[in-house]
């Protein structure tokens, strides 16, 4: 239950190219690195909104001391879904970028996204930057190169020297942050689905809603790069049963959606087509849905 939210605007301008939303839950040191990277490596002057969950580690006091950073504060941890939705009234741009606090953005990451946005003929898109991670994961869109698992062993200078060599071809299947959508599409689908609080599987759910709303361009930009330290908050939180929730809500697993519908991780070849789901996959999803009840 949400008791109250405090919102504060200190950003310098009335409008921005894009707005970056950063939920943070007692991760002050990594949040500071994230914001420093945005201020240092972004091409544009971006609106930054930090959602402070609890902030008992000094996050709230530190943010109050910073100039030009807007914030939402909750005394309790309200999770990702409520956190991102709470920022809507503070937006000063047409484009919402969701960024995790355990990410370090690389030079011109925002310019690469914005250049792609300007190529669009409408607002029906979901774009993602490309993550660099220190270990291989199940995410097929990740570039694997170890520049440190924590800020204590972060090889920042080496990363800044080598990051251009890590760019990959554009890929399809944008769901993971950092991602960007137009505010009109965000409003149309109602933002993040709060039934997934605190947030597990809310990312593919948002993509599924956007697909239902007419979005067909789910594009990952291989030259927009961020370094991801990896799940600094999700390792501590009590997780919701997002896998089952997605299955019961949509009638298919999140994995089936991202593979059969979005072709996640494959080389970008244009808009996703209407999915052709194999009959055996339909039966598998029906059985899984029954077993999850």
N, C-alpha and C positions, 0 to 999 in steps of 0.2 A: 504494500500500500504506500502511495506517495503522500507524505504529510504536507510538504510545501516545496516550491522551487523558487530560487532567487535568480533573476536574470539581470545582467549588467552589460551595457554597451559602452565601449570606449574606443571602438574603431574610428579611424580618422576621417573616412570619406563616406559619402552618401550612397555610392554604388561601387561595385567591384566586378572584375571579370568573372571570378569564381569565389565560392565560399567553401572553406575547409572545416569540416566538423570532426572533432577529436574527442571521443569519450575517454575518460581516464579514471581509474580507480586506485588511488594511493600508489601511483607510479611516478613520483615526482622526478627522479633523476632521469628516467627514460623519456618522460614527457618533455623535460627541458631540452634534451638532445633532439627530439622530434621537432619542437618549435624552432630551435636554433637552425636546424637544417632547412626548414621552410623559409625562414628569414634570409638565410645565407644563399640557398641554391635555387629558389624560385625565380622565374623570369618576371612575373607580375607581382604587384603588391596585392596580396590576397587577403580577403576577410578570413580571420581565424576565429572560430568559436570552440572553446573547450567546455566539455560537459564534465564537471567535477563531481564524482561520486564519493561522498564522505570527505575526502581531502584531509584526513587526520594526520597525514604525513607531512603537512606543510604546503600542500598543493594550493589550497585556497588562498593562503597568505601570499604565496609567491605570485600567483596570477594577478592578485589585486595590485601588486607592485609593478606589473608590466604595462607598458603603454601600448594601446592599440589592439589589445586582445579582448574580445568579447567572451562572456562565459555564462553558463547556467550552473547553478549549484544546488545539490540535493544532499541533505544530511545523511540520507540512507543511500545505499547502492541501488539504483533503479534499473540497472542493466543497460544493454545496448539499445533495445527497441524504444523504450520510453525516452532514453537519453537523446537519441537522434531526432525523434519526433518533437521533443521539447524546444528544439532550436528554430522551428519554422518561423516564429514571429520575429526573430532577429536577423533573418536573411536580408542581405543587401546585394544579392546577385541573382541571376537566373539559373545558375548551375551549382549543384550541390555535390561536393566531393566528400566521401566518407573515408577517413584515414584513421588507422589504428595508432595509438600512442607509441607502440613499439616499432615504429617505422622511421627510417631515415631517408628523406627524399634526396634524389640526386639532381645535379644541375639541369635546369630546363625541363624537368618532369612535367610541369604545368603547361609550358609552351607546347610540348608535344601533344598533350591532351587537347589544348585549346585549338591548335591547328587542325586537329581531326574534327572537333566540334564544328568549326567553320565550314567544313566540307559537307556537312549534313544539310539536307533539303528540308528537314522538319525536326521535330523534337523527339521523335520516336527512336531513341537509341539508349544504350547503356555501354559506356566505355570503361575500361580498366587500365591502370598502369600495370607494369610487369614487376613482380617481386623477385628479389634475389635473396635466397636463404642459405644458411650454412650447412644444412643437411637435406637429404632427399626426403620428400614427403609424397603423399598421395596426390597432391596437386600437380597436374600435368603441365601447368602454365608457368611453373617456377624455374628460374635459372639457379643452379646450385653452384655456389662458390663461397668458401668460408672466409669471412672477414671479421669473425668474432661472434660468440654466442651471447655475450653481455657487453654492456658499455665499458666494463673494466678491461676487456681484451679486444675492444673494437679497433680495427685497423682502418681508421677513417682516411688517413692520407693515402694509403695504398688503394683503397676503394675509389677515391676521387681520381686517382691516377689511371685506374684500369676500367672504370665503369663503362666507357664507350665501347670497349671490346666485348661487353656482355650483352649488348643489344641483340635481340632476336627478331625474326619475322613476325609481323602481326598475326595474332591468333584469334580464334573464335571461342565464344563461351564465357563472356564476361559475367562474373557473379561476385568474386571476391574483391574486397577493398585492396588498394584504393580504387574506388569506382566513382563515376560521375554520371548524373542524370539531370535532365532539365526539371526545374521546379514544377512545371505544368504536369509532367508525367508523375512526379512524386506526389503531387496533390491528387491526381486522378486515381491512383491506386491506394491512397491513404497512408503513404509512408511505410514505415516498418510495421509489421503485424505484431501487436503487443501480446497475442496469445503465445508467441514464441519466447517471451521473457524468461530468463535474462538475455537470451539471444541465440542459442544454438540452433542452426539451420534457418535462421532468419534471412541470411544472404540468398540462398537459392529460392526461398519463398518470395522475396522481393522480385527476383528475376522472373519467377513463374507468373507473378501478378502483372509484371510489365509485358510479358509475352501475351497474356490474355487481353491486355489493353492495347495491343497492336504493335508493340515494339518487336522488330525483327533484326535489328542491328546490335548484336552483342559482341563487341570488338575489343580485343586486348591490343594495346599499343606497345610493341616490342621495344621502342626507343624511349618510352617513358618509364624510368626505372626508380625503384625504391628498395632499400635494404630492410629486410624484415627479421627482427631478432626472434620473434615467434612466441605467441600465446603467453605473454607475461601476466595477463589477467585471467584468462580462461582456465589456467592451471589451478587457480585459487577458488573459483566460483563454484557454487553448487549448480550443476547443469540441469537444464530442462531436457525432457525426452524428445528432443527436436526431430530425431529420425522418424519416430513413430508419428509425431504430430504432422509432419510433412506428408507422410504416407496416408494418414487418415483424411487429411484436408484435400489432397489432390488426387488420390487414387493411384499413385505411383511413388516409387522411392525417389529421393533426391538424386541418387546416382543415376537412375534411369532417366530422370529429367535432364540432367546436365550432359549425359552421353548421347541418348537417343534424340533429344530435342535440340540441345545447344551444340552438340558435337565438340564439347569442351576440349581445348588443348590442340585441336587440329589447326593447320595453317589456314589463315583467313582467306575465304573465297567469296565473301559477300554475305548478304542477308541470309539468315537461317530460313529454310523452307518449312512448309507445313510438315510436321514429323510423320514418318512412316514407321509405326511401331510394330515390330514382329509379333504375331499372335502368341508365341510362347512367352514373350516378355509380358504381354498383357495378363496371361494366366499367372505368371510368377508374382506379379504385383497384386493381383486379386488375392492370391493365397497369403502373401505377406500381410495384406491389409486385414484379412480375417484373423490371422494369428496375433496381430498387434492389438486387437480389441480387448 
